[in-house]
């Protein structure tokens, strides 16, 4: 082994808060460069009307802030009359693109946790958060223009909050547990609770995780459904690309933006499968039972919006969240933490009555957990393009979350009741299979799997 390797892995001999500043500034600069480079490429091909370098710098800073969820207040001239102006707020959080600064922050958090002792992690995190906040504040003050205004407070708060979450997540990953990271042992505290409290806590935590399983399973199925729809609409998407004719840099940037909003579109697809649907601008509605949209911007992927579905069969798409709930119910059975059912079974003699009551409660609580967990993702999946009719994009978060909870809760009850039929005999081989295997190999491994042990004589 190279004797210099251990020395190379040691952290830099710098104060921890300085290391935090360096790591987060690297994350900020790298993510900004990744945003500015495509814009410079388009500018070099005369893709913008403005030719000044400061225009690209301002546009890059505005795009970098908008990518992290900072609202931009727009004031644009009306295309019909130069005397009129259009005002609005651009706010849209592309889930795929925001992963760039979050991934860099996650990496920085891991490196800072590796360089810190358990009770010192707050020093690099505080230094890194402060440096990132100053970087965002400076950007918010430097990049506004006559047509784009930015609130410096929001321009500082929102990206910094996202970076702090990324730093904490990365540090937690490196530490392995919160106890190693901040010195708080949750298991030790829970051990001081009473038995009833521990059972109730385990039951509640299992329901929350089941709601998360149902949400993620439904989201995965909705993502598959979106992929199939995009594949079926590929000819229309390619035609829009040809009509836009954005060139090499413009086409690559347009493709990157579409890939960045794909998770948002998957969330819209999930809202579509609940029946709540989503909006593509004011006065539009897209749902399994009705589709009414107006003129759309030249974004090729929007041509994949489903239209002309047969109402007699479109209701079948509502089964997608039910299948996700079925997976949650199966997971609950395998988790074995349904203590409420055990509590009812002791107090109610009729098993069918106790099982029915506990399953209804289980479905209701899983539905509530799923609705609460999906409310924020539905809310931040949409947004506004600022002006015109494209000011209302995405699903209604309350309607979509409520309907998703109902369907997932229904599927969870079905999954919990049905899954014991195949879990009961899972991985159990008949005795004859073991005997045949032993005879064929001529070898006895000394195990008693699948056999009945004879009682030993005294």
QUIKA-V148585 format. One record per backbone hydrogen bond with DSSP energy under -0.5 kcal/mol. CO is the residue of the C=O (numbers start at 1). NH is the residue of the N-H. E is the energy in kcal/mol with one decimal. If there is no record, write none. Layout:
co = (CO	CO)
nh = (NH	NH)
e = (E	E)
This chain:
co = (2	4	5	6	7	12	15	15	16	17	18	19	20	21	22	23	24	25	26	27	28	29	30	31	32	33	34	35	36	37	38	39	40	41	42	42	43	52	53	54	55	56	57	58	59	60	61	62	63	64	65	65	66	72	72	73	74	76	81	81	84	86	88	89	89	90	91	92	93	94	95	97	98	99	100	101	102	103	104	105	106	107	108	109	110	111	113	117	117	118	120	120	121	122	123	124	125	126	127	128	129	130	131	132	133	134	135	136	137	138	139	147	148	149	150	151	152	153	154	156	157	158	159	160	161	162	163	164	165	166	167	168	169	170	171	172	177	178	178	178	179	183	184	185	186	187	189	190	194	195	196	197	198	199	200	201	202	203	204	205	206	207	208	209	210	211	212	213	214	215	216	217	218	219	220	221	222	223	224	225	226	227	228	229	231	233	234	235	236	237	238	239	240	241	246	247	248	249	250	251	252	253	254	255	256	257	258	259	260	260	261	262	263	264	265	266	267	268	269	270	271	271	271	272	272	278	279	281	285	286	290	292	297	298	299	300	301	302	309	310	310	311	313	314	315	316	317	318	319	320	321	322	323	324	325	326	327	328	329	330	331	332	332	337	338	339	340	341	342	343	344	347	349	350	351	352	353	354	355	356	357	358	359	360	361	362	363	364	365	366	367	368	369	370	371	372	373	374	375	376	377	378	379	382	383	384	385	387	389	389	389	390	392	393	394	395	396	397	398	399	400	401	402	403	404	405	406	407	408	409	410	411	412	413	414	415	418	419	419	420	423	425	427	430	430	431	432	433	434	435	436	437	438	438	443	448	451)
nh = (5	8	9	10	10	14	18	19	20	21	22	23	24	25	26	27	28	29	30	31	32	33	34	35	36	37	38	39	40	41	42	43	44	45	45	47	46	56	57	58	59	60	61	62	63	64	65	66	67	68	68	70	69	74	90	149	88	86	78	84	78	76	74	91	386	72	384	94	95	98	99	100	102	103	104	105	106	107	108	109	110	111	112	113	114	115	116	120	121	121	123	124	125	126	127	128	129	130	131	132	133	134	135	136	137	138	139	140	141	142	143	75	145	73	152	155	156	157	158	160	161	162	163	164	165	166	167	168	169	170	171	172	173	174	175	176	181	182	183	184	183	185	186	189	190	191	192	193	198	199	200	201	202	203	204	205	206	207	208	209	210	211	212	213	214	215	216	217	218	219	220	221	222	223	224	225	226	227	228	229	230	231	232	233	234	237	238	239	240	241	242	243	244	245	250	251	252	253	254	255	256	257	258	259	260	261	262	262	96	97	265	266	267	268	269	270	271	272	273	274	275	276	277	275	288	286	394	284	292	278	287	285	299	300	302	303	304	305	311	313	314	315	316	317	318	319	320	322	323	324	325	326	327	328	329	330	331	332	333	334	335	336	337	339	342	343	344	345	346	347	348	349	351	354	355	356	357	358	359	360	361	362	363	364	365	366	367	368	369	370	371	372	373	374	375	376	377	378	379	380	381	382	382	93	393	91	387	390	282	391	392	385	281	383	279	397	400	401	402	403	404	405	406	407	408	409	410	411	412	413	414	415	416	417	418	419	421	422	423	424	426	428	429	433	434	435	436	437	438	439	440	441	442	443	445	451	453)
e = (-1.8	-2.1	-1.4	-0.5	-1.0	-2.7	-0.5	-2.0	-2.2	-1.8	-2.5	-2.6	-2.1	-2.1	-2.1	-1.9	-2.4	-2.7	-2.6	-2.1	-2.0	-2.4	-2.2	-1.0	-2.4	-2.6	-0.5	-0.8	-2.5	-2.2	-2.3	-2.5	-2.6	-1.0	-0.5	-2.3	-1.7	-1.0	-2.1	-2.5	-2.6	-2.8	-2.2	-2.6	-2.6	-2.3	-2.1	-2.7	-2.4	-0.6	-0.9	-1.9	-1.9	-0.7	-3.5	-2.6	-1.7	-4.3	-0.6	-1.0	-2.5	-3.2	-3.1	-0.6	-0.6	-2.7	-2.8	-0.8	-0.8	-2.4	-0.6	-1.8	-1.7	-2.8	-1.9	-2.4	-2.5	-2.2	-2.1	-2.5	-1.8	-2.1	-2.4	-2.2	-1.8	-1.0	-0.8	-1.7	-0.6	-0.5	-1.6	-0.7	-1.7	-2.5	-2.3	-2.8	-2.6	-2.3	-2.2	-2.4	-2.3	-2.0	-2.2	-2.5	-2.5	-2.6	-2.1	-2.6	-1.6	-1.5	-2.1	-2.1	-2.5	-2.8	-0.7	-2.9	-1.1	-2.9	-1.8	-1.4	-2.5	-2.0	-2.3	-2.6	-2.0	-2.1	-2.8	-2.7	-2.4	-2.5	-2.6	-2.6	-2.1	-2.0	-2.6	-2.1	-1.3	-3.1	-0.6	-0.7	-1.3	-0.6	-0.9	-1.5	-2.6	-1.7	-1.2	-1.8	-2.3	-2.4	-2.5	-2.7	-2.6	-2.5	-2.6	-2.6	-2.1	-1.9	-2.0	-2.3	-2.3	-2.3	-2.0	-2.5	-2.7	-2.3	-2.8	-2.7	-2.1	-2.4	-2.4	-2.2	-2.5	-2.1	-2.0	-2.2	-2.4	-2.3	-2.3	-2.1	-2.5	-2.3	-2.3	-1.4	-1.1	-2.1	-2.6	-1.7	-1.9	-1.9	-2.0	-2.0	-2.5	-2.3	-0.8	-2.4	-2.4	-2.5	-2.6	-2.3	-2.4	-2.5	-2.1	-2.5	-2.0	-1.4	-0.5	-0.7	-2.9	-0.5	-2.5	-2.4	-1.9	-2.1	-2.4	-2.0	-2.1	-2.3	-2.1	-0.9	-0.5	-0.8	-1.9	-1.0	-0.6	-2.3	-2.5	-1.8	-3.3	-2.0	-2.4	-2.4	-2.7	-0.6	-1.9	-1.9	-1.7	-1.4	-0.6	-1.9	-2.1	-0.6	-1.9	-1.6	-1.7	-1.9	-1.6	-0.7	-2.5	-1.9	-2.4	-2.2	-1.9	-1.5	-2.4	-2.3	-2.4	-2.2	-2.0	-2.0	-2.0	-1.6	-0.6	-2.1	-1.3	-2.4	-2.3	-2.4	-1.3	-0.9	-2.3	-0.5	-0.6	-2.0	-2.8	-1.9	-2.3	-2.5	-2.2	-2.1	-2.1	-2.4	-2.8	-2.2	-2.6	-2.7	-2.2	-2.1	-2.6	-2.7	-2.4	-2.3	-2.4	-1.9	-1.0	-0.6	-0.6	-2.4	-2.0	-2.5	-0.8	-0.6	-0.6	-0.6	-2.5	-2.5	-0.8	-0.8	-3.1	-1.2	-0.6	-3.0	-1.9	-1.7	-1.9	-0.8	-2.8	-2.3	-2.2	-2.4	-2.4	-2.3	-2.0	-2.4	-2.7	-2.6	-2.2	-2.3	-2.4	-1.9	-1.9	-2.8	-2.4	-1.7	-2.2	-2.3	-2.1	-1.1	-1.9	-1.9	-1.3	-1.2	-0.6	-0.7	-1.1	-2.1	-2.6	-2.0	-2.2	-2.4	-2.3	-2.0	-2.0	-0.9	-0.6	-1.9	-0.6)
